[in-house]
Amino acid sequence: MKRVINLCKKVFSKNANKKTKTTKVVSTLEQPIVLSRSQHPVSRQLLSPSALKVLYRLNKGGYDAYLVGGGVRDILLGLKPKDFDIATNATPDEIKGLFRNCRLIGRRFRLAHIVFGREIIEVATFRGHHDSASEQEQSCTKTSKQSEHGMLLRDNIYGTIEEDAERRDFTINALYYSTKDFKVYDFANGVKDVEDKVIRLIGDPETRYREDPVRMLRAIRFATKLDMEISPETRAPIKELSALMANIPAARMFEEFLKLFISGKAVANYKQLRSYNLFTYFFPAVEQELNKNDQLLERFIMLAMQNTDNRINNEQRVTPAFLFAAMLWYPLQKYIHQININNQLAPQDAFFAALSEIMPEQQRSIAIPKRFQGVMKDIWILQDKLARREGKRAFKTFEHPKFRAGYDFLLLRAEIESTPTLIELAQWWTDFQIVSNDARVQMIKGVKTSPSGKRRSPRKRKKPTASSNNPSAE
């Protein structure tokens, strides 16, 4: 009986230990599908010259090197490749030894960046499995670390190309192109998923999301970017696991915001994020108001995102600050209103009091850099300045460095709110920009009322005193 009890204890303890470890991802294919040069459209002519230099030098140095992921995927889809990531069996230090223009980055994932002017080629060492990393862990205590939720905090376990393919997130990204033999190696049926336009995770979706919750965002982004569908098993756990996004650092959330909202697909990504309960981890204050069925707020941010998408798709410049300002404009106004109920402050004081409340709260979700915070504040302050056009104010506002952003923001407000005052104000500034300087002076003279709607009385000049007329009085 004692032997049976001890045996049961051993079995249960082993099962418990297995649950705490990272589950080894099993590839869908034991051997990759190999596409010869005549079976795929990937060509060196479509690759960046800098990427080719890196591939050639790694091969010359005796290492295996492959173009991997997005570059191969996009060519198979008939798109112009933009990402030229490389995977190799060379370690980061060995890569640095081959390239003087190399810098090593990252603690969570150790990567090599090869710098060619403004272009950076990212090179990663083949990743291995955590349960086969004992030898590496003995030589380096900082190779791998996991959180209590299963998220990978550090992942510098190196392995083979087969292990690397299994560790990649989606099947369409487990595609490798070699400049040695000009073949494409497909380890997870990625070519078929490219043809079927399906986003599918490699391995158990729940485990992969727990390893890195940002994969939920990536699934959405790839689906909207590539006009694909997320497979049922890949999308099934997203809502249930959405709370894992609370563990993502605010700095990384800013990077993900740029990829989702400043890529020409903001509207599509916004709809997907809301449907999977993920939008709240970007803008909690906005989500709170949207859940109250604030249609004015939703129409406003939808219009701002649509305008941003149009500008990006027309290759016009955009700033993330404009979209941040649009997202937080109505929550900011709500804060100002609440402050005015409790304390009768001057408009400027109420604005800065509200700003000191909303920005720290937002910064906990997305670490917005100061350079963008400054532009956001300028856009908001300009809304009041644009309403004050008397005397020299209109010309000073017109000369403001961020006038155009503030004016564009005013146009959005006028279109959504549709109040006569805002519509008239937006049209006034539209005309002011296209008429002559003399006509502008006449337009300013025609402004007879203050923003409050009351006629402004002219300022009375003080009569000169005897001392001011007599130089000797000084």
Secondary structure by P-SEA (a helix, b strand, c coil): caaaaaaaaaaaaaaaaaaaccccccccccccccccccccccccccccaaaaaaaaaaaaacbbbbbccaaaaaaaaccccccccccccccaaaaaaacccbbbbbccbbbbbbbcccbbbbbbcbbbbccccaaaaaacccccccccccccccccccccaaaaaaacccccccbbbbccccbbbbccaaaaaaaaccccccccaaaaaaaccaaaaaaaaaaaaacccccccccccccccccccccccaaaaaaaaaaccccccaaaaaaaaaaacccccccaaaaaaaaacaaaaaaaaaaaaaaaaaaaaabbbbbaaaaaaaacaaaaaaaaaaaaaaccccaaaaaaaaaaccaaaaaacccccaaaaaaaaaaaaaaaaaaccccaaaaaaaaccaaaaaaaaaaaaaaacccaaaaaaaaaaaaaacccaaaaaaaaaacccccccccccccccccccccccccccc
